[in-house]
Amino acid sequence: MKSVQYFVVLLAGWLVTPVHSSNPGAVVLDTPNLVAFWDFQEEGGKARVSKGGAQSYGLKEQRGKVDRVEGGLFGEFSAKIRRGQWLMVPRAELGELDIHGKEAQVTVVAWIKRGDKQAWQALAGVWDETRKKRQYCLFLYGTTATRADEMKRYPVKDRIHGHVSAVGGPTPGEKFCITYSSGATEIGFEDWYCVAMTYDGKASRVYVNGKLDTWEQRNPFAYEDGLFDGGDDGADFTVGAVHRGGEWGNFFDGKMAGVAVFNRALSAEELLQISEKTLQSIQKEK
């Protein structure tokens, strides 16, 4: 009888053991309010199809094949996005990625290994500067950071930024949109990073490896105006670039292991769990 009871206990324990250690993407898929999660395991030349959420979204390659390379977080591979390339979900297919409104909330998470020193690299979001159709976007290495109490920008480099806009165009009285959070941590080139932005209707925040990258008057960045409604002809959802100055630019260069979008501002605890459970799975690159 004791041996039977012991077997049942072991079996019950096995049944409830989380699978996150062997499947790091599970922690992303299990987090409520997921809209889309891309793990970039598809071969180059094919659309990258999202997992989770109410529907699937296909990120389509722009300007040539985006190579699949060895070394990733959610499997054996990641996407190698070269400067001048990007991935896109067209506006007509945006669905729940079109996050807007006074009460709108959003979280964007990207797993990146940086490869370029170029400033203002767009990671992921719905952001068209040319046609004044800005909504939300996660950026790497802006050359300035805005103090929310002064609404003035100061020089900075190599940080993460969470851009939000309720007006679509430049911030009133400014040449550009300057409503964005900026982290205190400089992002290097040798390691994988889990970087994220959240917006809860009151402030934009950026996180580096699951931790709020606090910086006085810059992160969190107070902003209570909501997110712009771009309408039927609004911005596309893009990974690796945005449209600005009449052409595509702000190109990302490097490896990307995943991108996730939620229609809720995730908590610090949730983002820390996501970061810890995904970064611990780093595979040794050949």
Helices and strands as residue ranges (DSSP letters): H 2-16, H 26-29, E 34-38, E 48-49, E 58-62, E 67-70, E 77-81, E 86-89, G 91-93, G 95-97, E 106-114, E 121-126, E 136-140, E 144-147, E 152-155, E 160-164, E 180-182, E 193-199, E 203-208, E 211-212, E 221-222, E 237-239, E 242-244, E 247-249, E 254-262, H 268-279
